[in-house]
C-alpha cells in the first residue's frame, strides 16, 4: 500500500464512510504511530493505526471487497449502529461479514420506511452520498388534505424552510380518491426530514412515507420489510461505472459460504412471509 489519505484507508477497511472517518479524525478518535491523527495525514502499510484505542484492522486495496445490498427498512427501526434506548436498528438483520462492516449510504428516520443501501466499500459509499454525484431520492408519500395543482407547482419551485430553500425536482399524483392520497416525489438532497417538512409547510399531514428509489437503485417488490437482497456482481459493476470509480475484482465466495448466504436469504423471506399480517412496511 503506497501512501494514501488516512480517511480513505479507514473507509476502505469498513469503519465507515469517508466523511464519517473525517469526523472521527477531527474528534481525536484515530492515532497513527502513537500520535493523534489529523486531517490530511497519509499512511502506508508501515504505519500503526489505532481507532478508539484499538489496533485497526486495515484492508489493502487488493483485499477489500465491494459488496452492496438493499434493505427494506420497517417503521420503528433506527438507522444508527447502536441505540442507547435499546430500539431495534437497521443493522440487526444484515448478514455477518468476515472482514470490514456494512456502511449505510444515507439514513431514514424512525417513522420512514423503505429503501436503504449498504456497502462494504467506503469509496462507493462516499461517492453515493457526495453532493457532486447529484443522486436523487424518490419517495412514496401518503398525505391528508387537499392538494391543488398550484401547491404542487410551489413545491417544485421551492419553499423556504427553517434551514433554507428546498424543493421537489418532481412530484406527481400516484393513487387514492379519498382524503388520503399517495404521491411520488423526488429530492436531490438528504436533509433531515426534508420530504415531511416540505409537505407540512403546505398545511398537510404526512401519514406514511416510504423511500422507493436511491439513484438508479429501486426497492424490488420481493424484498419485504425487514429483509435484504444483495446486488449481483454485474449490478455492482454498472453502479461503479455510473459513479466513475474503478472496478474491483468480484468477491469470490467459497461454495459453503455462498450456500450459507443463500440459506440465510431464503430463511428471512420465509420468516417474514409467515409473520404478523399487520406489520408495517
C-alpha positions as CSV (number, residue, x, y, z in Angstrom):
1,X,0.0,0.0,0.0
2,X,1.5,3.3,-1.1
3,X,0.8,6.5,0.9
4,X,-2.9,7.2,0.9
5,X,-5.2,9.5,2.8
6,X,-6.0,8.1,6.3
7,X,-9.8,8.6,5.9
8,X,-9.7,6.7,2.6
9,X,-7.8,3.7,4.2
10,X,-10.2,3.6,7.1
11,X,-13.3,3.8,4.9
12,X,-12.0,1.0,2.6
13,X,-11.4,-1.1,5.7
14,X,-15.1,-0.9,6.6
15,X,-15.0,1.6,9.6
16,X,-17.5,3.9,7.9
17,X,-17.9,6.3,5.0
18,X,-15.0,8.7,4.2
19,X,-17.0,11.6,5.5
20,X,-17.6,9.8,8.8
21,X,-13.9,8.9,9.1
22,X,-13.0,12.6,8.6
23,X,-15.3,13.4,11.6
24,X,-13.7,10.6,13.7
25,X,-10.2,12.0,12.9
26,X,-11.4,15.5,13.8
27,X,-12.7,14.2,17.1
28,X,-9.3,12.6,18.0
29,X,-10.5,9.0,17.8
30,X,-7.7,7.9,15.5
31,X,-4.0,7.7,16.1
32,X,-1.0,7.0,13.8
33,X,2.2,5.6,15.3
34,X,1.2,6.7,18.8
35,X,0.2,10.3,18.0
36,X,-3.3,11.7,17.5
37,X,-4.1,11.8,13.8
38,X,-5.1,15.0,11.9
39,X,-7.0,15.6,8.7
40,X,-4.5,15.4,5.8
41,X,-2.4,12.6,7.3
42,X,-1.3,10.0,4.8
43,X,-0.4,6.4,5.8
44,X,1.2,3.3,4.3
45,X,1.4,-0.4,5.3
46,X,4.3,0.5,7.7
47,X,2.2,2.7,9.9
48,X,0.5,1.6,13.1
49,X,-3.1,2.9,13.1
50,X,-5.5,2.8,16.1
51,X,-9.2,3.5,16.2
52,X,-10.7,4.3,19.6
53,X,-7.6,3.0,21.3
54,X,-7.5,-0.4,19.5
55,X,-5.4,-1.5,16.6
56,X,-7.2,-1.0,13.3
57,X,-7.7,-4.0,11.0
58,X,-6.5,-2.4,7.8
59,X,-7.5,-3.9,4.5
60,X,-5.5,-3.3,1.4
61,X,-7.0,-2.2,-1.9
62,X,-6.5,-5.7,-3.4
63,X,-8.1,-7.4,-0.4
64,X,-11.1,-5.0,0.0
65,X,-14.4,-6.5,-1.2
66,X,-17.1,-4.4,-2.8
67,X,-20.5,-5.7,-1.8
68,X,-23.8,-3.9,-2.0
69,X,-27.2,-4.8,-0.6
70,X,-30.5,-3.2,-0.4
71,X,-32.6,-3.3,2.7
72,X,-36.3,-2.6,3.2
73,X,-36.4,-0.7,6.5
74,X,-39.6,-1.0,8.5
75,X,-41.1,1.8,10.5
76,X,-39.7,1.7,14.1
77,X,-36.1,0.8,13.3
78,X,-33.4,3.4,13.8
79,X,-30.6,3.9,11.3
80,X,-27.7,4.0,13.8
81,X,-25.5,1.0,14.5
82,X,-26.3,1.1,18.2
83,X,-29.2,2.8,20.0
84,X,-28.9,3.9,23.7
85,X,-32.7,3.4,24.1
86,X,-32.5,-0.2,23.0
87,X,-34.7,0.2,19.9
88,X,-34.1,-2.2,17.0
89,X,-31.7,-0.9,14.4
90,X,-31.4,-1.5,10.7
91,X,-28.1,-3.4,11.3
92,X,-29.9,-6.2,13.3
93,X,-30.9,-8.2,10.3
94,X,-27.9,-7.7,8.0
95,X,-25.7,-10.7,7.0
96,X,-22.5,-11.0,9.0
97,X,-19.1,-10.2,7.3
98,X,-15.8,-11.9,7.6
99,X,-13.9,-8.6,7.3
100,X,-15.0,-4.9,7.5
101,X,-18.5,-3.9,8.2
102,X,-21.6,-2.7,6.5
103,X,-21.7,1.1,5.8
104,X,-25.1,2.7,5.4
105,X,-25.5,5.0,2.5
106,X,-27.7,7.7,4.0
107,X,-30.3,7.3,6.6
108,X,-34.0,7.2,7.2
109,X,-35.8,8.5,10.3
110,X,-37.6,6.3,12.7
111,X,-41.1,6.7,11.1
112,X,-39.9,6.4,7.5
113,X,-39.7,3.0,5.8
114,X,-38.3,1.7,2.6
115,X,-35.0,1.5,0.7
116,X,-31.7,1.7,2.5
117,X,-28.4,0.9,0.7
118,X,-25.5,-0.7,2.4
119,X,-22.0,-1.4,1.1
120,X,-18.6,-2.7,2.4
121,X,-16.8,-0.2,0.2
122,X,-16.1,3.2,1.7
123,X,-15.2,4.8,-1.6
124,X,-18.6,3.7,-3.1
125,X,-20.4,5.0,0.0
126,X,-18.6,8.3,-0.2
127,X,-19.4,8.8,-3.9
128,X,-23.1,7.9,-3.4
129,X,-23.5,10.4,-0.6
130,X,-21.4,13.2,-2.0
131,X,-23.5,16.2,-3.4
132,X,-21.3,16.2,-6.6
133,X,-22.8,12.9,-7.6
134,X,-26.3,14.5,-8.0
135,X,-28.1,11.4,-6.9
136,X,-31.8,11.8,-6.4
137,X,-34.1,10.0,-3.9
138,X,-37.7,9.1,-4.7
139,X,-40.4,8.6,-2.0
140,X,-43.9,7.4,-1.9
141,X,-45.9,9.6,0.5
142,X,-49.5,9.5,1.7
143,X,-50.8,12.9,2.7
144,X,-54.1,14.0,4.3
145,X,-55.6,17.1,2.8
146,X,-56.4,18.8,-0.5
147,X,-53.5,19.1,-2.9
148,X,-54.3,21.6,-5.8
149,X,-52.1,22.0,-8.8
150,X,-50.8,25.4,-7.5
151,X,-49.5,23.7,-4.4
152,X,-47.6,21.1,-6.5
153,X,-46.1,23.9,-8.6
154,X,-44.9,25.7,-5.3
155,X,-43.3,22.5,-4.1
156,X,-41.4,22.2,-7.3
157,X,-40.4,25.9,-7.5
158,X,-39.1,26.0,-3.9
159,X,-40.3,26.6,-0.4
160,X,-38.3,28.4,2.4
161,X,-37.8,26.0,5.3
162,X,-36.0,26.8,8.6
163,X,-32.7,25.6,7.1
164,X,-33.0,27.2,3.7
165,X,-34.8,26.7,0.4
166,X,-36.0,23.2,-0.5
167,X,-38.0,21.7,-3.3
168,X,-39.1,18.6,-5.1
169,X,-37.5,18.1,-8.5
170,X,-40.6,16.1,-9.4
171,X,-43.9,15.4,-7.7
172,X,-46.9,13.6,-9.1
173,X,-50.2,12.0,-8.1
174,X,-50.0,8.3,-7.7
175,X,-53.1,6.8,-6.1
176,X,-56.2,7.5,-3.9
177,X,-59.6,9.0,-4.2
178,X,-60.5,9.9,-0.6
179,X,-59.0,12.3,2.0
180,X,-55.7,10.4,1.9
181,X,-53.8,10.4,-1.4
182,X,-50.5,8.9,-2.5
183,X,-47.9,11.0,-4.3
184,X,-44.4,10.2,-5.6
185,X,-41.8,12.9,-5.0
186,X,-38.1,13.3,-5.7
187,X,-35.4,15.3,-3.8
188,X,-31.8,15.8,-4.6
189,X,-30.6,16.2,-1.1
190,X,-30.6,14.1,2.1
191,X,-31.6,16.8,4.6
192,X,-33.2,15.8,7.8
193,X,-36.9,15.1,7.4
194,X,-36.9,17.2,4.2
195,X,-39.8,15.4,2.5
196,X,-42.1,15.6,5.5
197,X,-41.2,19.3,6.1
198,X,-42.0,20.2,2.6
199,X,-45.5,18.7,2.7
200,X,-46.1,20.1,6.2
201,X,-45.1,23.6,5.0
202,X,-48.3,23.5,2.9
203,X,-50.5,22.6,5.9
204,X,-50.7,18.9,5.0
205,X,-50.3,15.9,7.3
206,X,-48.0,13.1,6.2
207,X,-49.3,9.7,7.4
208,X,-46.9,7.4,5.5
209,X,-43.5,7.9,4.0
210,X,-41.5,5.3,2.1
211,X,-38.3,5.6,0.1
212,X,-38.6,3.6,-3.1
213,X,-35.5,4.6,-5.1
214,X,-32.0,5.9,-4.4
215,X,-30.4,6.9,-7.7
216,X,-30.5,4.0,-10.0
217,X,-31.4,1.5,-7.3
218,X,-35.1,0.6,-6.8
219,X,-36.8,-1.3,-4.0
220,X,-37.9,-4.5,-5.5
221,X,-41.4,-5.8,-4.6
222,X,-40.0,-9.2,-3.4
223,X,-37.9,-7.5,-0.7
224,X,-40.3,-7.4,2.2
225,X,-40.0,-5.1,5.3
226,X,-37.1,-6.2,7.5
227,X,-35.3,-8.2,4.7
228,X,-32.4,-7.5,2.3
229,X,-31.2,-8.6,-1.1
230,X,-27.6,-8.4,-2.3
231,X,-26.7,-6.9,-5.7
232,X,-25.1,-9.1,-8.3
233,X,-21.5,-8.6,-9.4
234,X,-22.9,-7.3,-12.7
235,X,-25.2,-4.7,-10.9
236,X,-22.3,-3.5,-8.8
237,X,-20.1,-3.0,-11.9
238,X,-22.8,-0.9,-13.5
239,X,-23.2,1.1,-10.4
240,X,-19.5,1.7,-10.1
241,X,-19.3,2.7,-13.7
242,X,-22.1,5.3,-13.3
243,X,-20.3,6.8,-10.3
244,X,-17.0,6.9,-12.2
245,X,-15.0,4.8,-9.7
246,X,-12.6,2.0,-10.5
247,X,-13.8,-1.5,-11.0
248,X,-12.8,-4.2,-8.5
249,X,-12.4,-7.9,-8.8
250,X,-15.7,-9.6,-7.7
251,X,-15.9,-11.2,-4.3
252,X,-15.1,-14.9,-4.6
253,X,-17.1,-16.9,-2.0
254,X,-16.3,-20.5,-1.1
255,X,-19.2,-22.8,-2.1
256,X,-20.0,-23.3,1.6
257,X,-20.2,-19.6,2.2
258,X,-22.4,-19.0,-0.8
259,X,-24.7,-21.8,0.2
260,X,-25.0,-20.4,3.8
261,X,-25.8,-16.9,2.5
262,X,-28.5,-18.3,0.1
263,X,-30.0,-20.2,3.0
264,X,-30.0,-17.1,5.2
265,X,-31.7,-15.1,2.5
266,X,-34.4,-17.8,1.9
267,X,-34.9,-18.1,5.7
268,X,-35.6,-14.4,6.1
269,X,-38.1,-14.4,3.2
270,X,-39.9,-17.3,4.8
271,X,-39.8,-15.8,8.3
272,X,-41.3,-12.5,7.1
273,X,-43.9,-14.2,4.8
274,X,-45.4,-16.1,7.8
275,X,-45.0,-13.2,10.2
276,X,-47.8,-11.0,11.6
277,X,-50.1,-9.6,8.9
278,X,-50.3,-6.2,10.5
279,X,-46.5,-5.5,10.3
280,X,-45.9,-2.1,8.7
281,X,-43.7,-1.8,5.6
